[in-house]
Amino acid sequence: MTLPEDGVYDAEISGAVGGIEVNVPRGWGAGDLRTALVAATWSASGAGGNVYTTPGYDSAESRVNLKVGLALGGVTVRRK
């Protein structure tokens, strides 16, 4: 999943088996990134357990609140 260049979004991704990769544009704030049962990899600082928030999230003009549900696999979130 690659997000558009600007905007404010609430999004939810769910699946049963596999991998999910989310590309967050540079300059965006990403908050409340949550995973339930699978391992998650965040490409920038800000991870705390299974919840991640980028620095500057509160003041970012473009941002995403993202919840990810995946039964088996992995989640990768990258700054594009």
C-alpha positions in Angstrom: 0.0 0.0 0.0 1.3 3.4 -0.9 -0.4 6.5 0.4 -1.2 9.5 -1.8 1.1 12.6 -1.6 -1.1 14.6 0.8 -4.2 14.4 3.0 -5.5 13.1 6.4 -6.6 9.5 6.5 -7.9 6.9 8.8 -7.2 3.4 7.3 -7.4 -0.2 8.3 -5.7 -3.1 6.6 -6.6 -6.7 7.4 -5.7 -10.1 6.0 -5.3 -13.7 6.9 -1.8 -14.8 5.7 1.0 -13.0 4.1 3.0 -9.8 4.3 1.9 -6.2 4.2 4.1 -3.3 3.3 3.0 0.3 3.9 4.9 3.2 2.3 4.4 6.5 4.2 5.5 9.6 2.2 8.4 11.6 3.8 7.1 14.6 5.7 3.9 12.8 6.7 3.0 12.1 10.2 2.0 8.5 10.9 0.3 7.7 14.2 -1.5 5.0 16.0 0.1 2.3 13.7 -1.0 -0.8 15.5 -0.6 -4.5 14.9 -2.3 -7.2 16.8 -0.7 -10.6 16.4 2.2 -10.4 14.0 5.7 -9.0 14.0 6.1 -5.4 12.7 9.1 -3.5 11.4 9.1 0.3 11.4 11.8 2.0 9.4 12.1 5.1 11.6 12.2 5.8 15.4 9.1 6.1 17.4 8.1 2.4 17.9 6.8 1.4 21.3 5.6 -2.2 21.5 3.1 -2.6 18.8 2.2 1.1 18.5 4.2 3.5 16.4 4.0 7.3 16.0 6.4 9.4 13.8 8.1 12.4 15.3 6.0 15.6 14.4 2.8 13.6 13.9 0.7 16.2 15.8 1.8 19.1 13.7 1.9 17.3 10.3 -0.5 18.7 7.6 -0.7 15.2 6.0 -1.0 12.2 8.2 -2.5 8.7 8.6 -3.9 6.7 11.5 -3.5 3.1 10.5 -4.6 -0.1 12.1 -3.3 -3.4 10.7 -4.8 -6.8 11.4 -3.0 -9.9 10.0 -3.3 -13.4 11.4 0.0 -14.8 10.1 2.8 -13.0 8.4 4.6 -9.6 8.9 4.1 -5.9 8.5 6.7 -3.4 7.3 6.2 0.3 7.4 8.7 2.5 5.5 9.2 6.2 4.9 9.0 6.7 1.2 
